[in-house]
Amino acid sequence: MRHLNHGSFGAVPLVAQERQNQLRAEMERSPVVWFPELPRRVAAAREELAAFLRVDAGDLALVPNASAGASTVYASLPRRRGGEIVVTDHGYGAVTMGAERLARRWGGRVRTARVPLDADEQQAYEAVAAELAESTDLVVLDHITSATARRMPVERIGAEARRRGIPLLVDGAHSPGLIPAPAGVECDFWIGNLHKWGCAPRGTAALVARGPQRDRLRPLIDSWGAADPYPERFDQQGTVDLTSYLAAPSALDFVEHTWGWQTARRYMDELAGYAEQVVGAAFAELTGAAGTVDVGMPVPGMRLVRLPDGLASSRVEADGLRDRAARELGVETAFTSFGGVGYLRLSAHVYNTAADYEHFAERCVPVLGEWARAARSERSAPQRCPAQRPGPEAAAGAPVLQDIQEPRGTRGKRSAR
């Protein structure tokens, strides 16, 4: 299995897996000692993770994932104005659904800013700012979008939201490890997964909160730390297995000591650019149309390539295509959909090499082309109507109404998993 989708679930280095297994064994040997000591150990890990993110440890709480961080914010914020929440059409589905639930609880509504895929910083800013109003109680904006692999102008929107007195939640799920100091943007709440590009054990994410709303934040599960101040109240969560938090620094240290994060980020970006060229050219040769995509505000380490018509025109179809590609082609990939168009989101990390993407271009792209042609043929064919049967006058067989050059240093790289 070739892993070309680091952006979804990451890849945990063996050293971090082993560290987490050691911690779990310690927990099982003596749970009565383990759990009373756990808040202190979580606080120590939080200090290390805050240093990696370049934020004050007093602003950082640990949560299982970015979506849990968003739910924490949603559960803690009061309605102050008209109960309206501004999101974009690039937002992550689970986070947007949480915003919709909050708006219903507030008796308000969600306003969706339509940002063209190729919008530059000014165009994206204007699209989001146009939805801000006196009735806006919260803005939810991706730092890096999941489906479209592009940045959003979080700094400019943050300044405008601050000027208007509107809280801003930045969904930085993909930012840690991909961007230096990702949580330094101007916002009230920032959430980011450490188990994606940071390679931490899965179920490790950061919630960074600043400003007057910070002390309202409470864990989704009340425990004996409920009376503690923020963020200490998040350090104690009963009998939840928090070994992923404790092992996370070992993953970050592994990348730093093996390659250095600056070198790793440069390699990931160069390799993603090479992958875009190779895979995009293969699709272009197949379809006669450009495979590469202008996303307006590109990000390092990820690229977007357009799929042939007929593939991944919806999120459900994209997920089905992901599962089929893993099952039949032996590749783990991210297929996404935006505006009714299917895309392949390419990711690259230190364990990937140019050969991974060359293999995909040579072996997988032709098969995807065949699947696309079959899907188009199926959609264009008349569909059988279950309730209709041919009459006695129908003859047998009569028609019936139917329902680059390889980046330096790629050779010889070992998997970090």
Phi and psi in degrees as a GROMACS rama.xvg file:
@    title "Ramachandran Plot"
@    xaxis  label "Phi"
@    yaxis  label "Psi"
@TYPE xy
-94.9151  128.641  ARG-2
-98.8779  100.455  HIS-3
-112.087  19.4078  LEU-4
-132.678  55.0544  ASN-5
-60.6239  -31.3235  HIS-6
-62.4098  -23.4409  GLY-7
-80.8443  -56.7023  SER-8
-126.655  4.62918  PHE-9
70.9151  -166.06  GLY-10
-154.546  123.735  ALA-11
-93.6798  122.495  VAL-12
-59.5306  149.11  PRO-13
-56.5304  -36.8468  LEU-14
-63.5319  -35.1377  VAL-15
-75.3855  -36.4645  ALA-16
-61.8346  -43.9488  GLN-17
-65.4484  -39.3846  GLU-18
-63.5796  -42.8061  ARG-19
-65.4629  -38.7301  GLN-20
-63.5059  -38.5672  ASN-21
-62.5438  -42.5152  GLN-22
-66.1515  -40.2308  LEU-23
-64.4554  -40.1766  ARG-24
-62.557  -40.2506  ALA-25
-62.7568  -42.1535  GLU-26
-61.6321  -43.5147  MET-27
-72.4038  -29.3296  GLU-28
-66.2288  -37.1956  ARG-29
-151.067  73.5591  SER-30
-62.5925  -29.6782  PRO-31
-68.6237  -29.6807  VAL-32
-82.5188  -39.0939  VAL-33
-61.9337  -54.5269  TRP-34
-69.7453  -38.5877  PHE-35
-62.652  -29.4948  PRO-36
-83.9315  -14.4809  GLU-37
-60.9248  -43.2454  LEU-38
-57.0989  -38.5356  PRO-39
-63.545  -41.0335  ARG-40
-71.3614  -37.5013  ARG-41
-63.0215  -41.3127  VAL-42
-61.6122  -38.2292  ALA-43
-66.9492  -41.6863  ALA-44
-64.4701  -37.394  ALA-45
-61.5948  -36.6965  ARG-46
-61.4256  -44.2274  GLU-47
-66.3858  -42.2616  GLU-48
-68.8772  -34.6866  LEU-49
-63.7259  -37.7175  ALA-50
-63.9121  -39.2687  ALA-51
-64.7072  -40.9745  PHE-52
-80.6711  -10.0001  LEU-53
62.3811  49.1365  ARG-54
-130.697  165.685  VAL-55
-72.4633  130.704  ASP-56
-60.2816  -25.0202  ALA-57
-71.7619  -11.9876  GLY-58
-99.2027  -6.35267  ASP-59
-108.979  123.816  LEU-60
-113.695  148.721  ALA-61
-98.1021  136.006  LEU-62
-136.345  164.764  VAL-63
-66.8686  -35.2963  PRO-64
-162.601  173.981  ASN-65
-62.5316  -37.5373  ALA-66
-63.0667  -38.3995  SER-67
-64.5527  -36.6049  ALA-68
-63.3768  -41.7233  GLY-69
-63.7454  -43.3308  ALA-70
-62.2429  -35.9248  SER-71
-61.5046  -44.5608  THR-72
-64.2314  -45.8864  VAL-73
-60.0135  -38.3919  TYR-74
-73.2796  -16.5538  ALA-75
-105.801  -18.42  SER-76
-84.6163  136.232  LEU-77
-89.8356  156.422  PRO-78
-75.411  132.114  ARG-79
-121.15  -26.5007  ARG-80
-124.622  -110.837  ARG-81
-101.678  3.50297  GLY-82
76.6162  17.8627  GLY-83
-93.9752  143.93  GLU-84
-124.25  131.539  ILE-85
-101.216  126.171  VAL-86
-127.19  -178.983  VAL-87
-120.927  165.611  THR-88
-77.4202  2.58177  ASP-89
-98.7497  -2.58351  HIS-90
-64.0313  153.556  GLY-91
-69.438  133.4  TYR-92
-54.7829  -46.5079  GLY-93
-65.1496  -39.2599  ALA-94
-68.7393  -39.9691  VAL-95
-66.1229  -40.0395  THR-96
-62.7118  -36.9925  MET-97
-64.1543  -39.4136  GLY-98
-63.6995  -38.8531  ALA-99
-65.0192  -39.2265  GLU-100
-65.7733  -41.1659  ARG-101
-63.2951  -42.6368  LEU-102
-61.4726  -39.4143  ALA-103
-64.0542  -40.3777  ARG-104
-64.6835  -35.5463  ARG-105
-77.5267  -12.1148  TRP-106
74.7271  23.9952  GLY-107
-112.019  -144.943  GLY-108
-156.032  165.075  ARG-109
-100.437  130.639  VAL-110
-105.675  125.234  ARG-111
-103.861  118.628  THR-112
-80.1716  125.405  ALA-113
-90.3797  109.879  ARG-114
-109.094  114.511  VAL-115
-56.2515  145.74  PRO-116
-55.328  -38.7951  LEU-117
-94.3694  15.7463  ASP-118
-64.0465  134.175  ALA-119
-81.454  -176.667  ASP-120
-58.9735  -45.2312  GLU-121
-65.1411  -43.9282  GLN-122
-65.348  -41.2233  GLN-123
-66.3777  -40.6728  ALA-124
-61.1898  -46.0905  TYR-125
-63.9223  -37.2207  GLU-126
-64.8732  -40.5609  ALA-127
-75.7428  -45.1739  VAL-128
-61.0356  -30.2249  ALA-129
-64.9247  -21.0969  ALA-130
-91.1477  -8.91469  GLU-131
-74.4464  139.47  LEU-132
-149.711  175.19  ALA-133
-62.2532  -23.0576  GLU-134
-90.2236  1.40981  SER-135
-78.2484  124.826  THR-136
-104.153  -17.0184  ASP-137
-161.628  143.336  LEU-138
-116.611  132.259  VAL-139
-118.824  118.333  VAL-140
-136.774  133.885  LEU-141
-72.9275  140.206  ASP-142
-74.6199  -51.8963  HIS-143
-128.3  126.479  ILE-144
-77.2967  147.161  THR-145
-79.1923  -52.2871  SER-146
-72.6581  -28.686  ALA-147
-117.594  0.06193  THR-148
51.0277  51.5316  ALA-149
-139.665  161.797  ARG-150
-86.967  161.011  ARG-151
-119.535  154.399  MET-152
-77.2641  67.1631  PRO-153
-65.9446  -32.3457  VAL-154
-66.2574  -45.8682  GLU-155
-70.8441  -40.3268  ARG-156
-66.2818  -36.6084  ILE-157
-60.4422  -43.5669  GLY-158
-65.1934  -40.7137  ALA-159
-69.0528  -40.5842  GLU-160
-64.7754  -40.0244  ALA-161
-63.1199  -41.3751  ARG-162
-61.0775  -34.9904  ARG-163
-90.2603  -5.11292  ARG-164
75.1043  30.8666  GLY-165
-107.429  125.923  ILE-166
-63.3589  144.015  PRO-167
-121.798  127.022  LEU-168
-106.243  118.815  LEU-169
-101.14  121.315  VAL-170
-88.7632  97.4524  ASP-171
-103.407  39.9828  GLY-172
-51.5618  -38.9921  ALA-173
-93.8162  -1.29256  HIS-174
-78.4375  -43.8116  SER-175
-60.6435  127.072  PRO-176
92.1147  -29.1992  GLY-177
-91.6422  -30.8483  LEU-178
-125.898  131.365  ILE-179
-65.5972  141.315  PRO-180
48.2087  55.0377  ALA-181
-67.9673  -26.9499  PRO-182
-88.702  11.3027  ALA-183
-83.882  2.2648  GLY-184
-71.0715  157.134  VAL-185
-79.2961  108.907  GLU-186
-163.61  167.661  CYS-187
-86.1968  -36.3655  ASP-188
-137.139  136.58  PHE-189
-133.991  134.011  TRP-190
-125.947  142.572  ILE-191
-156.659  140.768  GLY-192
-85.9061  128.673  ASN-193
-88.7309  -11.8095  LEU-194
-91.0715  3.75812  HIS-195
-91.0875  -102.09  LYS-196
-69.0383  -21.2365  TRP-197
-78.0384  -13.9098  GLY-198
67.8258  17.5942  CYS-199
-70.1343  160.998  ALA-200
-55.5256  142.855  PRO-201
-62.9561  143.024  ARG-202
94.2119  30.9471  GLY-203
-130.484  116.371  THR-204
-145.695  163.719  ALA-205
-115.879  140.446  ALA-206
-119.692  115.183  LEU-207
-109.39  126.345  VAL-208
-131.339  137.168  ALA-209
-137.191  160.522  ARG-210
90.9301  -175.173  GLY-211
-66.3113  -20.9031  PRO-212
-86.8727  -7.01281  GLN-213
-59.0031  -44.8252  ARG-214
-72.9603  -6.53238  ASP-215
-78.4297  -20.608  ARG-216
-69.7437  131.162  LEU-217
-135.508  148.977  ARG-218
-58.4173  152.9  PRO-219
-68.3624  -21.7503  LEU-220
-113.084  121.035  ILE-221
-75.1908  134.049  ASP-222
-138.459  -167.669  SER-223
-70.6162  -10.3671  TRP-224
-89.925  7.60867  GLY-225
-58.4526  -30.6369  ALA-226
-82.9765  -8.14111  ALA-227
-74.3528  159.093  ASP-228
-73.4331  167.663  PRO-229
-72.1154  137.545  TYR-230
-96.7658  4.60413  PRO-231
-59.7155  -29.0704  GLU-232
-64.5529  -17.5753  ARG-233
-85.1508  -11.8334  PHE-234
-77.2293  -15.1967  ASP-235
-121.433  116.802  GLN-236
-133.242  47.1314  GLN-237
61.9685  -130.533  GLY-238
-98.4598  20.0326  THR-239
-65.2147  138.007  VAL-240
-75.5474  105.391  ASP-241
-104.641  21.9077  LEU-242
-64.5715  -23.8778  THR-243
-62.5436  -38.2104  SER-244
-62.2871  -44.9767  TYR-245
-70.1213  -30.2708  LEU-246
-87.9827  -12.7697  ALA-247
-57.1739  -43.6015  ALA-248
-58.2577  -30.3889  PRO-249
-67.0772  -32.7707  SER-250
-68.9165  -45.3442  ALA-251
-63.3979  -40.5938  LEU-252
-66.46  -35.3388  ASP-253
-59.7726  -47.1102  PHE-254
-65.4946  -42.117  VAL-255
-63.495  -44.4118  GLU-256
-77.1355  -26.1602  HIS-257
-84.6584  -46.0071  THR-258
-122.611  -32.7313  TRP-259
91.3338  133.308  GLY-260
-64.3183  -36.0004  TRP-261
-64.4892  -44.7661  GLN-262
-64.8651  -40.5644  THR-263
-62.8165  -43.6985  ALA-264
-64.4313  -38.9743  ARG-265
-65.2  -42.9864  ARG-266
-62.3557  -45.3445  TYR-267
-59.9871  -41.071  MET-268
-70.224  -42.9761  ASP-269
-62.2503  -41.7836  GLU-270
-68.5189  -38.9242  LEU-271
-63.2786  -38.0233  ALA-272
-64.4141  -40.0764  GLY-273
-65.3604  -42.4305  TYR-274
-60.6861  -41.3804  ALA-275
-60.055  -43.1773  GLU-276
-64.3651  -48.0444  GLN-277
-68.059  -49.8266  VAL-278
-71.7978  -39.9969  VAL-279
-61.7539  -40.1501  GLY-280
-66.0884  -37.0416  ALA-281
-65.0094  -42.7077  ALA-282
-67.4001  -38.5374  PHE-283
-63.6197  -40.8954  ALA-284
-64.0224  -32.9994  GLU-285
-75.3444  -41.1596  LEU-286
-104.598  -19.8005  THR-287
82.2005  1.1219  GLY-288
-116.148  156.308  ALA-289
-60.6538  132.813  ALA-290
-90.4571  -31.2905  GLY-291
-73.4888  156.549  THR-292
-129.161  135.663  VAL-293
-86.5968  112.814  ASP-294
-101.825  11.5884  VAL-295
77.6134  -59.8677  GLY-296
-127.367  81.3499  MET-297
-67.8356  162.71  PRO-298
-124.194  157.023  VAL-299
-73.6263  150.006  PRO-300
82.4767  -10.7901  GLY-301
-137.641  147.57  MET-302
-141.834  159.486  ARG-303
-118.719  132.298  LEU-304
-125.759  135.568  VAL-305
-76.8697  138.579  ARG-306
-88.6464  158.778  LEU-307
-61.5976  149.342  PRO-308
-55.7086  139.175  ASP-309
108.562  -13.3568  GLY-310
-113.653  134.29  LEU-311
56.6681  45.5218  ALA-312
-78.131  -6.3561  SER-313
-142.737  166.786  SER-314
-62.2983  -40.5204  ARG-315
-62.2696  -43.7255  VAL-316
-64.8011  -38.0853  GLU-317
-63.0686  -42.2794  ALA-318
-65.5226  -39.6693  ASP-319
-63.3631  -38.2272  GLY-320
-66.5908  -39.4174  LEU-321
-58.0554  -46.4678  ARG-322
-66.7155  -39.8909  ASP-323
-67.1151  -40.591  ARG-324
-63.1882  -39.1235  ALA-325
-66.147  -41.051  ALA-326
-73.1808  -41.7919  ARG-327
-102.462  -25.3669  GLU-328
-109.335  -11.9186  LEU-329
71.0482  32.7653  GLY-330
-131.575  138.411  VAL-331
-97.3641  115.047  GLU-332
-134.981  166.651  THR-333
-112.984  111.447  ALA-334
-103.196  133.642  PHE-335
-131.05  169.515  THR-336
-137.465  137.143  SER-337
-147.472  124.555  PHE-338
62.8769  30.5759  GLY-339
79.0433  6.85071  GLY-340
-113.129  138.672  VAL-341
-91.476  143.84  GLY-342
-137.012  155.288  TYR-343
-104.433  120.531  LEU-344
-95.9184  113.645  ARG-345
-88.2971  134.861  LEU-346
-124.992  151.819  SER-347
-140.173  138.219  ALA-348
-133.868  -175.087  HIS-349
-66.6968  -24.585  VAL-350
-84.3118  -11.9196  TYR-351
-80.1108  154.17  ASN-352
-132.417  168.739  THR-353
-57.8119  -32.1264  ALA-354
-62.055  -29.6387  ALA-355
-60.4245  -44.3305  ASP-356
-81.8671  -29.5515  TYR-357
-64.5754  -41.2123  GLU-358
-60.3112  -44.6446  HIS-359
-62.6297  -43.1147  PHE-360
-64.5738  -40.5806  ALA-361
-80.2834  -39.2159  GLU-362
-101.846  -36.7877  ARG-363
-94.1059  -38.2544  CYS-364
-58.7625  -45.3881  VAL-365
-59.1963  -37.8811  PRO-366
-67.6737  -41.6703  VAL-367
-61.1036  -35.5824  LEU-368
-62.9877  -39.8876  GLY-369
-65.3023  -42.6268  GLU-370
-62.8701  -38.2792  TRP-371
-64.8133  -43.2562  ALA-372
-63.4498  -40.3624  ARG-373
-65.0675  -39.4973  ALA-374
-66.5348  -40.3342  ALA-375
-65.7185  -40.0898  ARG-376
-64.9035  -40.1863  SER-377
-65.4497  -38.5116  GLU-378
-72.7963  -29.5127  ARG-379
-84.3236  -14.3192  SER-380
-74.9196  146.407  ALA-381
-58.6413  143.808  PRO-382
-99.1421  139.421  GLN-383
-71.5569  134.024  ARG-384
-94.1015  113.324  CYS-385
-59.3355  -29.1449  PRO-386
-83.587  -11.4792  ALA-387
-103.813  132.635  GLN-388
-121.415  148.867  ARG-389
-64.5751  139.485  PRO-390
-73.6931  172.871  GLY-391
-65.5168  -18.1816  PRO-392
-83.9264  -6.54314  GLU-393
-73.9515  127.923  ALA-394
-78.9167  156.757  ALA-395
-59.3113  129.179  ALA-396
82.007  1.83785  GLY-397
-71.2206  149.624  ALA-398
-58.5234  140.671  PRO-399
-128.914  138.868  VAL-400
-61.7697  123.65  LEU-401
-125.242  144.906  GLN-402
-86.5093  141.36  GLN-405
-64.5501  131.479  GLU-406
-61.0075  148.065  PRO-407
-62.7084  142.076  ARG-408
86.7009  6.81092  GLY-409
-78.2075  -34.3475  THR-410
-69.8584  135.002  ARG-411
86.4836  0.145882  GLY-412
-70.118  139.074  LYS-413
-97.4043  153.351  ARG-414
-65.799  139.84  SER-415
-83.5033  -4.05564  ALA-416
